[in-house]
Amino acid sequence: MVIQRIQSVYLLLVTVLMSIYSFTDVILVKTISETFEKMSLFELSIISFTLSLLVAILSMISIFKYKSMKLQIALCSINILLVTTQLVVMIMDALGQTIVQFDQFLLSNCLPLISLVFLVLSISAIKRDMKLLSSYDRIR
């Protein structure tokens, strides 16, 4: 018997946040004609867009892998690596724009950081459940 509690909620929140982040505007740029234009993640970098969708898919998969807690922890760790890589790629692409001048990031860029927090919280909740299950095995 496996206890599945709060980590499912955390992983579901990561799925929702990264799905929303994939399709929202992430950067405000000033074009050559001095007008401001919002760019979505897909317009900025297809690699960053793909990574954010991959994080959402992997976190949804890890919700349903509740019977194998070690696999769930591994998937969450991979997600942390992917979110960090996605942020680095997105920042590098935003700063590397040649035809536009980088002006400012939008508030939606906080979503991957919040997702990182939820991923760390889900790993700690999974480890806590593993510890609880091992204590039940000792009692028998």
Number of C-alpha atoms within 10 A of each C-alpha: 5 12 13 16 13 13 23 19 14 22 25 18 19 28 24 16 20 25 19 16 22 21 14 16 21 24 22 19 21 16 14 10 7 10 8 14 12 15 17 16 22 16 12 18 18 12 15 24 22 15 21 27 19 18 26 26 16 19 27 18 15 22 20 12 15 19 13 11 19 15 13 23 22 13 21 25 15 15 26 20 13 19 24 16 15 21 17 13 17 22 16 12 15 24 13 12 12 9 10 18 17 16 14 12 16 14 10 16 16 13 18 21 15 14 24 19 14 21 25 18 17 23 22 14 19 23 15 12 18 16 12 13 14 11 11 10 9 7 6 5
